[in-house]
Amino acid sequence: MSLYYVQKFLYQLNRDQQLQASYFADRRQVLGAYELTDEEVEALVEPDIGLLFHLGVNGQILMHFAALHQIAWPDYLQRMRDGIAAHGPVREGVYAVTGYEGVDAYSGAGGAREAPR
């Protein structure tokens, strides 16, 4: 997977009107200039917000991509949820599942908890 290249493309797309025009004219041709997997290309062509989130695309970058496609905020959030339901937890990036057990697991005195036995 090439999360770096997906995010690099989205970063550029979100800021460059010429690239946006080219992308909407022929998405596959524009994406061919980037080192992407077939799965990533399909997610960017659709656009499949849920799959992109699952792949690890940063939400700050992804929300601008969604807006570019006129996806309303509540729909954007739902597509992210649907992506997790369909594809599983986020694979890479800052949202990747790391084994963190949540705040409740550490809510004891001073954040301490008993060691597992």
Backbone as XML, in Angstrom:
<?xml version="1.0"?>
<chain id="A" units="angstrom">
  <residue number="1" name="MET">
    <atom name="N" x="0.833" y="-1.180" z="0.000"/>
    <atom name="CA" x="0.000" y="0.000" z="0.000"/>
    <atom name="C" x="0.876" y="1.242" z="0.000"/>
  </residue>
  <residue number="2" name="SER">
    <atom name="N" x="0.390" y="2.297" z="-0.561"/>
    <atom name="CA" x="1.164" y="3.523" z="-0.689"/>
    <atom name="C" x="0.401" y="4.704" z="-0.091"/>
  </residue>
  <residue number="3" name="LEU">
    <atom name="N" x="0.119" y="4.631" z="1.198"/>
    <atom name="CA" x="-0.627" y="5.683" z="1.885"/>
    <atom name="C" x="-0.005" y="7.054" z="1.642"/>
  </residue>
  <residue number="4" name="TYR">
    <atom name="N" x="1.299" y="7.114" z="1.653"/>
    <atom name="CA" x="1.978" y="8.396" z="1.416"/>
    <atom name="C" x="1.546" y="9.002" z="0.079"/>
  </residue>
  <residue number="5" name="TYR">
    <atom name="N" x="1.511" y="8.195" z="-0.973"/>
    <atom name="CA" x="1.180" y="8.708" z="-2.298"/>
    <atom name="C" x="-0.298" y="9.067" z="-2.422"/>
  </residue>
  <residue number="6" name="VAL">
    <atom name="N" x="-1.159" y="8.318" z="-1.763"/>
    <atom name="CA" x="-2.589" y="8.676" z="-1.758"/>
    <atom name="C" x="-2.760" y="10.040" z="-1.109"/>
  </residue>
  <residue number="7" name="GLN">
    <atom name="N" x="-2.149" y="10.213" z="0.045"/>
    <atom name="CA" x="-2.288" y="11.482" z="0.756"/>
    <atom name="C" x="-1.601" y="12.626" z="0.010"/>
  </residue>
  <residue number="8" name="LYS">
    <atom name="N" x="-0.487" y="12.335" z="-0.623"/>
    <atom name="CA" x="0.196" y="13.363" z="-1.417"/>
    <atom name="C" x="-0.705" y="13.821" z="-2.561"/>
  </residue>
  <residue number="9" name="PHE">
    <atom name="N" x="-1.312" y="12.851" z="-3.253"/>
    <atom name="CA" x="-2.232" y="13.201" z="-4.331"/>
    <atom name="C" x="-3.385" y="14.043" z="-3.802"/>
  </residue>
  <residue number="10" name="LEU">
    <atom name="N" x="-4.016" y="13.598" z="-2.717"/>
    <atom name="CA" x="-5.160" y="14.329" z="-2.175"/>
    <atom name="C" x="-4.770" y="15.727" z="-1.717"/>
  </residue>
  <residue number="11" name="TYR">
    <atom name="N" x="-3.607" y="15.855" z="-1.112"/>
    <atom name="CA" x="-3.121" y="17.163" z="-0.686"/>
    <atom name="C" x="-3.008" y="18.099" z="-1.891"/>
  </residue>
  <residue number="12" name="GLN">
    <atom name="N" x="-2.413" y="17.601" z="-2.958"/>
    <atom name="CA" x="-2.257" y="18.415" z="-4.171"/>
    <atom name="C" x="-3.613" y="18.706" z="-4.808"/>
  </residue>
  <residue number="13" name="LEU">
    <atom name="N" x="-4.463" y="17.705" z="-4.878"/>
    <atom name="CA" x="-5.789" y="17.877" z="-5.474"/>
    <atom name="C" x="-6.610" y="18.910" z="-4.716"/>
  </residue>
  <residue number="14" name="ASN">
    <atom name="N" x="-6.529" y="18.891" z="-3.421"/>
    <atom name="CA" x="-7.300" y="19.817" z="-2.592"/>
    <atom name="C" x="-6.875" y="21.268" z="-2.781"/>
  </residue>
  <residue number="15" name="ARG">
    <atom name="N" x="-5.695" y="21.504" z="-3.338"/>
    <atom name="CA" x="-5.167" y="22.870" z="-3.429"/>
    <atom name="C" x="-4.958" y="23.382" z="-4.850"/>
  </residue>
  <residue number="16" name="ASP">
    <atom name="N" x="-5.057" y="22.519" z="-5.829"/>
    <atom name="CA" x="-4.695" y="22.895" z="-7.199"/>
    <atom name="C" x="-5.907" y="22.782" z="-8.128"/>
  </residue>
  <residue number="17" name="GLN">
    <atom name="N" x="-6.444" y="23.916" z="-8.540"/>
    <atom name="CA" x="-7.638" y="23.919" z="-9.392"/>
    <atom name="C" x="-7.374" y="23.288" z="-10.755"/>
  </residue>
  <residue number="18" name="GLN">
    <atom name="N" x="-6.183" y="23.440" z="-11.274"/>
    <atom name="CA" x="-5.837" y="22.807" z="-12.552"/>
    <atom name="C" x="-5.865" y="21.290" z="-12.418"/>
  </residue>
  <residue number="19" name="LEU">
    <atom name="N" x="-5.300" y="20.784" z="-11.331"/>
    <atom name="CA" x="-5.319" y="19.346" z="-11.082"/>
    <atom name="C" x="-6.756" y="18.861" z="-10.884"/>
  </residue>
  <residue number="20" name="GLN">
    <atom name="N" x="-7.570" y="19.641" z="-10.214"/>
    <atom name="CA" x="-8.978" y="19.283" z="-10.030"/>
    <atom name="C" x="-9.690" y="19.156" z="-11.375"/>
  </residue>
  <residue number="21" name="ALA">
    <atom name="N" x="-9.450" y="20.105" z="-12.261"/>
    <atom name="CA" x="-10.083" y="20.071" z="-13.584"/>
    <atom name="C" x="-9.626" y="18.824" z="-14.345"/>
  </residue>
  <residue number="22" name="SER">
    <atom name="N" x="-8.337" y="18.527" z="-14.280"/>
    <atom name="CA" x="-7.810" y="17.339" z="-14.960"/>
    <atom name="C" x="-8.389" y="16.063" z="-14.352"/>
  </residue>
  <residue number="23" name="TYR">
    <atom name="N" x="-8.486" y="16.025" z="-13.035"/>
    <atom name="CA" x="-9.025" y="14.861" z="-12.323"/>
    <atom name="C" x="-10.475" y="14.607" z="-12.732"/>
  </residue>
  <residue number="24" name="PHE">
    <atom name="N" x="-11.281" y="15.653" z="-12.784"/>
    <atom name="CA" x="-12.683" y="15.463" z="-13.153"/>
    <atom name="C" x="-12.847" y="15.150" z="-14.638"/>
  </residue>
  <residue number="25" name="ALA">
    <atom name="N" x="-11.885" y="15.553" z="-15.456"/>
    <atom name="CA" x="-11.940" y="15.241" z="-16.892"/>
    <atom name="C" x="-11.571" y="13.786" z="-17.164"/>
  </residue>
  <residue number="26" name="ASP">
    <atom name="N" x="-10.539" y="13.275" z="-16.455"/>
    <atom name="CA" x="-10.105" y="11.882" z="-16.660"/>
    <atom name="C" x="-9.346" y="11.419" z="-15.418"/>
  </residue>
  <residue number="27" name="ARG">
    <atom name="N" x="-10.086" y="10.891" z="-14.473"/>
    <atom name="CA" x="-9.514" y="10.508" z="-13.177"/>
    <atom name="C" x="-8.390" y="9.488" z="-13.310"/>
  </residue>
  <residue number="28" name="ARG">
    <atom name="N" x="-8.614" y="8.475" z="-14.110"/>
    <atom name="CA" x="-7.612" y="7.404" z="-14.220"/>
    <atom name="C" x="-6.297" y="7.916" z="-14.822"/>
  </residue>
  <residue number="29" name="GLN">
    <atom name="N" x="-6.402" y="8.781" z="-15.795"/>
    <atom name="CA" x="-5.177" y="9.321" z="-16.404"/>
    <atom name="C" x="-4.380" y="10.123" z="-15.377"/>
  </residue>
  <residue number="30" name="VAL">
    <atom name="N" x="-5.054" y="10.956" z="-14.620"/>
    <atom name="CA" x="-4.368" y="11.758" z="-13.606"/>
    <atom name="C" x="-3.736" y="10.851" z="-12.555"/>
  </residue>
  <residue number="31" name="LEU">
    <atom name="N" x="-4.469" y="9.846" z="-12.108"/>
    <atom name="CA" x="-3.969" y="8.952" z="-11.065"/>
    <atom name="C" x="-2.813" y="8.083" z="-11.550"/>
  </residue>
  <residue number="32" name="GLY">
    <atom name="N" x="-2.697" y="7.905" z="-12.852"/>
    <atom name="CA" x="-1.609" y="7.112" z="-13.410"/>
    <atom name="C" x="-0.238" y="7.704" z="-13.145"/>
  </residue>
  <residue number="33" name="ALA">
    <atom name="N" x="-0.183" y="8.980" z="-12.821"/>
    <atom name="CA" x="1.097" y="9.638" z="-12.547"/>
    <atom name="C" x="1.583" y="9.385" z="-11.118"/>
  </residue>
  <residue number="34" name="TYR">
    <atom name="N" x="0.784" y="8.702" z="-10.317"/>
    <atom name="CA" x="1.116" y="8.448" z="-8.914"/>
    <atom name="C" x="1.356" y="6.954" z="-8.694"/>
  </residue>
  <residue number="35" name="GLU">
    <atom name="N" x="2.172" y="6.627" z="-7.724"/>
    <atom name="CA" x="2.472" y="5.235" z="-7.401"/>
    <atom name="C" x="1.393" y="4.689" z="-6.477"/>
  </residue>
  <residue number="36" name="LEU">
    <atom name="N" x="0.302" y="4.226" z="-7.076"/>
    <atom name="CA" x="-0.856" y="3.759" z="-6.313"/>
    <atom name="C" x="-1.185" y="2.320" z="-6.662"/>
  </residue>
  <residue number="37" name="THR">
    <atom name="N" x="-1.786" y="1.619" z="-5.716"/>
    <atom name="CA" x="-2.273" y="0.276" z="-5.980"/>
    <atom name="C" x="-3.602" y="0.370" z="-6.734"/>
  </residue>
  <residue number="38" name="ASP">
    <atom name="N" x="-4.037" y="-0.726" z="-7.313"/>
    <atom name="CA" x="-5.332" y="-0.752" z="-7.993"/>
    <atom name="C" x="-6.457" y="-0.409" z="-7.027"/>
  </residue>
  <residue number="39" name="GLU">
    <atom name="N" x="-6.368" y="-0.903" z="-5.804"/>
    <atom name="CA" x="-7.383" y="-0.622" z="-4.780"/>
    <atom name="C" x="-7.468" y="0.871" z="-4.491"/>
  </residue>
  <residue number="40" name="GLU">
    <atom name="N" x="-6.324" y="1.523" z="-4.391"/>
    <atom name="CA" x="-6.295" y="2.958" z="-4.120"/>
    <atom name="C" x="-6.862" y="3.751" z="-5.289"/>
  </residue>
  <residue number="41" name="VAL">
    <atom name="N" x="-6.503" y="3.363" z="-6.499"/>
    <atom name="CA" x="-7.031" y="4.043" z="-7.688"/>
    <atom name="C" x="-8.548" y="3.939" z="-7.706"/>
  </residue>
  <residue number="42" name="GLU">
    <atom name="N" x="-9.079" y="2.747" z="-7.487"/>
    <atom name="CA" x="-10.539" y="2.573" z="-7.496"/>
    <atom name="C" x="-11.208" y="3.435" z="-6.435"/>
  </residue>
  <residue number="43" name="ALA">
    <atom name="N" x="-10.614" y="3.485" z="-5.244"/>
    <atom name="CA" x="-11.182" y="4.294" z="-4.159"/>
    <atom name="C" x="-11.176" y="5.778" z="-4.511"/>
  </residue>
  <residue number="44" name="LEU">
    <atom name="N" x="-10.146" y="6.224" z="-5.210"/>
    <atom name="CA" x="-10.063" y="7.637" z="-5.602"/>
    <atom name="C" x="-10.950" y="7.964" z="-6.795"/>
  </residue>
  <residue number="45" name="VAL">
    <atom name="N" x="-11.192" y="6.996" z="-7.650"/>
    <atom name="CA" x="-12.050" y="7.204" z="-8.818"/>
    <atom name="C" x="-13.510" y="7.288" z="-8.397"/>
  </residue>
  <residue number="46" name="GLU">
    <atom name="N" x="-13.931" y="6.451" z="-7.464"/>
    <atom name="CA" x="-15.353" y="6.339" z="-7.108"/>
    <atom name="C" x="-16.003" y="7.651" z="-6.659"/>
  </residue>
  <residue number="47" name="PRO">
    <atom name="N" x="-15.716" y="8.367" z="-5.716"/>
    <atom name="CA" x="-14.777" y="8.180" z="-4.616"/>
    <atom name="C" x="-15.380" y="7.323" z="-3.501"/>
  </residue>
  <residue number="48" name="ASP">
    <atom name="N" x="-14.549" y="6.475" z="-2.911"/>
    <atom name="CA" x="-14.967" y="5.602" z="-1.823"/>
    <atom name="C" x="-14.332" y="6.115" z="-0.527"/>
  </residue>
  <residue number="49" name="ILE">
    <atom name="N" x="-15.036" y="7.017" z="0.130"/>
    <atom name="CA" x="-14.534" y="7.656" z="1.350"/>
    <atom name="C" x="-14.243" y="6.616" z="2.434"/>
  </residue>
  <residue number="50" name="GLY">
    <atom name="N" x="-15.143" y="5.649" z="2.576"/>
    <atom name="CA" x="-14.978" y="4.627" z="3.601"/>
    <atom name="C" x="-13.725" y="3.799" z="3.397"/>
  </residue>
  <residue number="51" name="LEU">
    <atom name="N" x="-13.463" y="3.400" z="2.165"/>
    <atom name="CA" x="-12.255" y="2.622" z="1.884"/>
    <atom name="C" x="-11.012" y="3.478" z="2.088"/>
  </residue>
  <residue number="52" name="LEU">
    <atom name="N" x="-11.040" y="4.709" z="1.647"/>
    <atom name="CA" x="-9.889" y="5.590" z="1.839"/>
    <atom name="C" x="-9.592" y="5.780" z="3.328"/>
  </residue>
  <residue number="53" name="PHE">
    <atom name="N" x="-10.636" y="5.937" z="4.134"/>
    <atom name="CA" x="-10.439" y="6.062" z="5.581"/>
    <atom name="C" x="-9.854" y="4.765" z="6.137"/>
  </residue>
  <residue number="54" name="HIS">
    <atom name="N" x="-10.392" y="3.639" z="5.727"/>
    <atom name="CA" x="-9.874" y="2.336" z="6.160"/>
    <atom name="C" x="-8.398" y="2.179" z="5.791"/>
  </residue>
  <residue number="55" name="LEU">
    <atom name="N" x="-8.022" y="2.679" z="4.633"/>
    <atom name="CA" x="-6.624" y="2.582" z="4.192"/>
    <atom name="C" x="-5.697" y="3.470" z="5.015"/>
  </residue>
  <residue number="56" name="GLY">
    <atom name="N" x="-6.273" y="4.436" z="5.748"/>
    <atom name="CA" x="-5.474" y="5.267" z="6.631"/>
    <atom name="C" x="-5.349" y="6.717" z="6.237"/>
  </residue>
  <residue number="57" name="VAL">
    <atom name="N" x="-6.113" y="7.162" z="5.233"/>
    <atom name="CA" x="-6.030" y="8.561" z="4.806"/>
    <atom name="C" x="-6.465" y="9.461" z="5.958"/>
  </residue>
  <residue number="58" name="ASN">
    <atom name="N" x="-5.678" y="10.478" z="6.216"/>
    <atom name="CA" x="-5.951" y="11.433" z="7.275"/>
    <atom name="C" x="-7.295" y="12.112" z="7.047"/>
  </residue>
  <residue number="59" name="GLY">
    <atom name="N" x="-8.098" y="12.196" z="8.094"/>
    <atom name="CA" x="-9.437" y="12.783" z="7.996"/>
    <atom name="C" x="-9.443" y="14.237" z="7.569"/>
  </residue>
  <residue number="60" name="GLN">
    <atom name="N" x="-8.407" y="14.996" z="7.927"/>
    <atom name="CA" x="-8.337" y="16.398" z="7.521"/>
    <atom name="C" x="-8.166" y="16.533" z="6.013"/>
  </residue>
  <residue number="61" name="ILE">
    <atom name="N" x="-7.390" y="15.648" z="5.435"/>
    <atom name="CA" x="-7.204" y="15.648" z="3.983"/>
    <atom name="C" x="-8.448" y="15.080" z="3.305"/>
  </residue>
  <residue number="62" name="LEU">
    <atom name="N" x="-8.982" y="14.020" z="3.894"/>
    <atom name="CA" x="-10.120" y="13.316" z="3.303"/>
    <atom name="C" x="-11.381" y="14.172" z="3.289"/>
  </residue>
  <residue number="63" name="MET">
    <atom name="N" x="-11.582" y="15.002" z="4.313"/>
    <atom name="CA" x="-12.806" y="15.814" z="4.347"/>
    <atom name="C" x="-12.829" y="16.834" z="3.210"/>
  </residue>
  <residue number="64" name="HIS">
    <atom name="N" x="-11.672" y="17.331" z="2.810"/>
    <atom name="CA" x="-11.624" y="18.270" z="1.683"/>
    <atom name="C" x="-11.922" y="17.549" z="0.364"/>
  </residue>
  <residue number="65" name="PHE">
    <atom name="N" x="-11.441" y="16.320" z="0.251"/>
    <atom name="CA" x="-11.733" y="15.501" z="-0.921"/>
    <atom name="C" x="-13.237" y="15.230" z="-1.004"/>
  </residue>
  <residue number="66" name="ALA">
    <atom name="N" x="-13.851" y="14.931" z="0.119"/>
    <atom name="CA" x="-15.298" y="14.707" z="0.163"/>
    <atom name="C" x="-16.045" y="15.973" z="-0.247"/>
  </residue>
  <residue number="67" name="ALA">
    <atom name="N" x="-15.616" y="17.098" z="0.260"/>
    <atom name="CA" x="-16.257" y="18.371" z="-0.092"/>
    <atom name="C" x="-16.113" y="18.665" z="-1.582"/>
  </residue>
  <residue number="68" name="LEU">
    <atom name="N" x="-14.966" y="18.343" z="-2.143"/>
    <atom name="CA" x="-14.745" y="18.525" z="-3.575"/>
    <atom name="C" x="-15.773" y="17.735" z="-4.382"/>
  </residue>
  <residue number="69" name="HIS">
    <atom name="N" x="-16.186" y="16.598" z="-3.831"/>
    <atom name="CA" x="-17.197" y="15.753" z="-4.484"/>
    <atom name="C" x="-18.613" y="16.073" z="-4.011"/>
  </residue>
  <residue number="70" name="GLN">
    <atom name="N" x="-18.753" y="17.195" z="-3.300"/>
    <atom name="CA" x="-20.044" y="17.673" z="-2.811"/>
    <atom name="C" x="-20.739" y="16.658" z="-1.903"/>
  </residue>
  <residue number="71" name="ILE">
    <atom name="N" x="-19.943" y="15.984" z="-1.094"/>
    <atom name="CA" x="-20.466" y="15.056" z="-0.098"/>
    <atom name="C" x="-20.683" y="15.852" z="1.187"/>
  </residue>
  <residue number="72" name="ALA">
    <atom name="N" x="-21.916" y="15.898" z="1.636"/>
    <atom name="CA" x="-22.263" y="16.658" z="2.837"/>
    <atom name="C" x="-21.589" y="16.051" z="4.070"/>
  </residue>
  <residue number="73" name="TRP">
    <atom name="N" x="-21.349" y="16.891" z="5.078"/>
    <atom name="CA" x="-20.653" y="16.477" z="6.291"/>
    <atom name="C" x="-21.251" y="15.225" z="6.937"/>
  </residue>
  <residue number="74" name="PRO">
    <atom name="N" x="-22.573" y="15.170" z="7.174"/>
    <atom name="CA" x="-23.123" y="13.948" z="7.791"/>
    <atom name="C" x="-22.906" y="12.707" z="6.918"/>
  </residue>
  <residue number="75" name="ASP">
    <atom name="N" x="-22.983" y="12.869" z="5.614"/>
    <atom name="CA" x="-22.741" y="11.744" z="4.702"/>
    <atom name="C" x="-21.276" y="11.320" z="4.724"/>
  </residue>
  <residue number="76" name="TYR">
    <atom name="N" x="-20.391" y="12.296" z="4.822"/>
    <atom name="CA" x="-18.961" y="12.012" z="4.924"/>
    <atom name="C" x="-18.681" y="11.156" z="6.155"/>
  </residue>
  <residue number="77" name="LEU">
    <atom name="N" x="-19.218" y="11.577" z="7.297"/>
    <atom name="CA" x="-19.014" y="10.821" z="8.534"/>
    <atom name="C" x="-19.609" y="9.421" z="8.429"/>
  </residue>
  <residue number="78" name="GLN">
    <atom name="N" x="-20.794" y="9.314" z="7.824"/>
    <atom name="CA" x="-21.418" y="7.999" z="7.682"/>
    <atom name="C" x="-20.609" y="7.101" z="6.754"/>
  </residue>
  <residue number="79" name="ARG">
    <atom name="N" x="-20.067" y="7.662" z="5.705"/>
    <atom name="CA" x="-19.246" y="6.870" z="4.783"/>
    <atom name="C" x="-17.991" y="6.342" z="5.474"/>
  </residue>
  <residue number="80" name="MET">
    <atom name="N" x="-17.441" y="7.129" z="6.393"/>
    <atom name="CA" x="-16.298" y="6.653" z="7.165"/>
    <atom name="C" x="-16.724" y="5.473" z="8.046"/>
  </residue>
  <residue number="81" name="ARG">
    <atom name="N" x="-17.852" y="5.614" z="8.720"/>
    <atom name="CA" x="-18.366" y="4.516" z="9.556"/>
    <atom name="C" x="-18.648" y="3.279" z="8.715"/>
  </residue>
  <residue number="82" name="ASP">
    <atom name="N" x="-19.273" y="3.489" z="7.568"/>
    <atom name="CA" x="-19.581" y="2.372" z="6.677"/>
    <atom name="C" x="-18.310" y="1.688" z="6.187"/>
  </residue>
  <residue number="83" name="GLY">
    <atom name="N" x="-17.266" y="2.462" z="5.955"/>
    <atom name="CA" x="-15.994" y="1.896" z="5.519"/>
    <atom name="C" x="-15.393" y="0.982" z="6.567"/>
  </residue>
  <residue number="84" name="ILE">
    <atom name="N" x="-15.483" y="1.383" z="7.820"/>
    <atom name="CA" x="-14.972" y="0.542" z="8.908"/>
    <atom name="C" x="-15.814" y="-0.731" z="9.013"/>
  </residue>
  <residue number="85" name="ALA">
    <atom name="N" x="-17.139" y="-0.587" z="8.884"/>
    <atom name="CA" x="-18.020" y="-1.766" z="8.951"/>
    <atom name="C" x="-17.737" y="-2.727" z="7.795"/>
  </residue>
  <residue number="86" name="ALA">
    <atom name="N" x="-17.491" y="-2.196" z="6.615"/>
    <atom name="CA" x="-17.286" y="-3.030" z="5.423"/>
    <atom name="C" x="-15.868" y="-3.591" z="5.315"/>
  </residue>
  <residue number="87" name="HIS">
    <atom name="N" x="-14.871" y="-2.797" z="5.692"/>
    <atom name="CA" x="-13.472" y="-3.170" z="5.434"/>
    <atom name="C" x="-12.668" y="-3.497" z="6.682"/>
  </residue>
  <residue number="88" name="GLY">
    <atom name="N" x="-13.192" y="-3.155" z="7.842"/>
    <atom name="CA" x="-12.469" y="-3.398" z="9.088"/>
    <atom name="C" x="-11.775" y="-2.140" z="9.581"/>
  </residue>
  <residue number="89" name="PRO">
    <atom name="N" x="-11.010" y="-2.259" z="10.656"/>
    <atom name="CA" x="-10.369" y="-1.086" z="11.249"/>
    <atom name="C" x="-9.382" y="-0.408" z="10.312"/>
  </residue>
  <residue number="90" name="VAL">
    <atom name="N" x="-9.065" y="0.813" z="10.632"/>
    <atom name="CA" x="-8.090" y="1.576" z="9.853"/>
    <atom name="C" x="-6.759" y="0.833" z="9.887"/>
  </residue>
  <residue number="91" name="ARG">
    <atom name="N" x="-6.158" y="0.652" z="8.695"/>
    <atom name="CA" x="-4.944" y="-0.165" z="8.574"/>
    <atom name="C" x="-3.661" y="0.582" z="8.902"/>
  </residue>
  <residue number="92" name="GLU">
    <atom name="N" x="-3.564" y="1.823" z="8.474"/>
    <atom name="CA" x="-2.322" y="2.575" z="8.648"/>
    <atom name="C" x="-2.642" y="4.009" z="9.030"/>
  </residue>
  <residue number="93" name="GLY">
    <atom name="N" x="-1.617" y="4.781" z="9.295"/>
    <atom name="CA" x="-1.794" y="6.193" z="9.556"/>
    <atom name="C" x="-2.161" y="6.486" z="10.998"/>
  </residue>
  <residue number="94" name="VAL">
    <atom name="N" x="-2.538" y="7.728" z="11.250"/>
    <atom name="CA" x="-2.775" y="8.176" z="12.626"/>
    <atom name="C" x="-4.011" y="7.555" z="13.255"/>
  </residue>
  <residue number="95" name="TYR">
    <atom name="N" x="-4.927" y="7.029" z="12.463"/>
    <atom name="CA" x="-6.144" y="6.442" z="13.007"/>
    <atom name="C" x="-6.067" y="4.925" z="13.116"/>
  </residue>
  <residue number="96" name="ALA">
    <atom name="N" x="-4.923" y="4.354" z="12.825"/>
    <atom name="CA" x="-4.772" y="2.898" z="12.841"/>
    <atom name="C" x="-5.067" y="2.343" z="14.232"/>
  </residue>
  <residue number="97" name="VAL">
    <atom name="N" x="-5.648" y="1.175" z="14.247"/>
    <atom name="CA" x="-5.930" y="0.510" z="15.507"/>
    <atom name="C" x="-4.601" y="0.051" z="16.099"/>
  </residue>
  <residue number="98" name="THR">
    <atom name="N" x="-4.324" y="0.482" z="17.323"/>
    <atom name="CA" x="-3.028" y="0.207" z="17.931"/>
    <atom name="C" x="-3.116" y="-0.655" z="19.173"/>
  </residue>
  <residue number="99" name="GLY">
    <atom name="N" x="-4.306" y="-1.065" z="19.534"/>
    <atom name="CA" x="-4.467" y="-1.839" z="20.748"/>
    <atom name="C" x="-4.838" y="-0.986" z="21.939"/>
  </residue>
  <residue number="100" name="TYR">
    <atom name="N" x="-4.998" y="0.304" z="21.745"/>
    <atom name="CA" x="-5.420" y="1.196" z="22.827"/>
    <atom name="C" x="-6.777" y="0.751" z="23.334"/>
  </residue>
  <residue number="101" name="GLU">
    <atom name="N" x="-6.914" y="0.632" z="24.632"/>
    <atom name="CA" x="-8.114" y="0.069" z="25.231"/>
    <atom name="C" x="-9.164" y="1.108" z="25.585"/>
  </residue>
  <residue number="102" name="GLY">
    <atom name="N" x="-8.890" y="2.358" z="25.366"/>
    <atom name="CA" x="-9.864" y="3.396" z="25.651"/>
    <atom name="C" x="-9.675" y="4.015" z="27.021"/>
  </residue>
  <residue number="103" name="VAL">
    <atom name="N" x="-10.293" y="5.157" z="27.209"/>
    <atom name="CA" x="-10.162" y="5.921" z="28.445"/>
    <atom name="C" x="-10.693" y="5.136" z="29.641"/>
  </residue>
  <residue number="104" name="ASP">
    <atom name="N" x="-11.803" y="4.438" z="29.464"/>
    <atom name="CA" x="-12.412" y="3.715" z="30.574"/>
    <atom name="C" x="-11.465" y="2.698" z="31.203"/>
  </residue>
  <residue number="105" name="ALA">
    <atom name="N" x="-10.591" y="2.110" z="30.420"/>
    <atom name="CA" x="-9.650" y="1.127" z="30.948"/>
    <atom name="C" x="-8.646" y="1.748" z="31.907"/>
  </residue>
  <residue number="106" name="TYR">
    <atom name="N" x="-8.493" y="3.067" z="31.851"/>
    <atom name="CA" x="-7.512" y="3.763" z="32.670"/>
    <atom name="C" x="-8.154" y="4.796" z="33.585"/>
  </residue>
  <residue number="107" name="SER">
    <atom name="N" x="-9.386" y="4.581" z="33.964"/>
    <atom name="CA" x="-10.121" y="5.583" z="34.739"/>
    <atom name="C" x="-9.928" y="5.444" z="36.241"/>
  </residue>
  <residue number="108" name="GLY">
    <atom name="N" x="-9.072" y="4.544" z="36.677"/>
    <atom name="CA" x="-8.815" y="4.364" z="38.110"/>
    <atom name="C" x="-8.095" y="5.561" z="38.687"/>
  </residue>
  <residue number="109" name="ALA">
    <atom name="N" x="-7.717" y="5.469" z="39.946"/>
    <atom name="CA" x="-7.039" y="6.560" z="40.646"/>
    <atom name="C" x="-5.772" y="6.974" z="39.901"/>
  </residue>
  <residue number="110" name="GLY">
    <atom name="N" x="-5.753" y="8.205" z="39.479"/>
    <atom name="CA" x="-4.565" y="8.745" z="38.810"/>
    <atom name="C" x="-4.256" y="8.090" z="37.481"/>
  </residue>
  <residue number="111" name="GLY">
    <atom name="N" x="-5.224" y="7.402" z="36.909"/>
    <atom name="CA" x="-5.005" y="6.750" z="35.627"/>
    <atom name="C" x="-4.351" y="5.391" z="35.749"/>
  </residue>
  <residue number="112" name="ALA">
    <atom name="N" x="-4.050" y="4.960" z="36.986"/>
    <atom name="CA" x="-3.403" y="3.655" z="37.182"/>
    <atom name="C" x="-4.462" y="2.559" z="37.164"/>
  </residue>
  <residue number="113" name="ARG">
    <atom name="N" x="-4.048" y="1.380" z="36.835"/>
    <atom name="CA" x="-4.937" y="0.231" z="36.883"/>
    <atom name="C" x="-4.136" y="-0.988" z="37.279"/>
  </residue>
  <residue number="114" name="GLU">
    <atom name="N" x="-4.854" y="-2.004" z="37.684"/>
    <atom name="CA" x="-4.192" y="-3.224" z="38.093"/>
    <atom name="C" x="-3.590" y="-3.933" z="36.880"/>
  </residue>
  <residue number="115" name="ALA">
    <atom name="N" x="-2.448" y="-4.554" z="37.117"/>
    <atom name="CA" x="-1.823" y="-5.339" z="36.063"/>
    <atom name="C" x="-2.634" y="-6.612" z="35.845"/>
  </residue>
  <residue number="116" name="PRO">
    <atom name="N" x="-2.729" y="-7.085" z="34.609"/>
    <atom name="CA" x="-3.442" y="-8.342" z="34.349"/>
    <atom name="C" x="-2.777" y="-9.480" z="35.109"/>
  </residue>
  <residue number="117" name="ARG">
    <atom name="N" x="-3.564" y="-10.436" z="35.548"/>
    <atom name="CA" x="-3.033" y="-11.587" z="36.298"/>
    <atom name="C" x="-2.997" y="-12.805" z="35.443"/>
  </residue>
</chain>
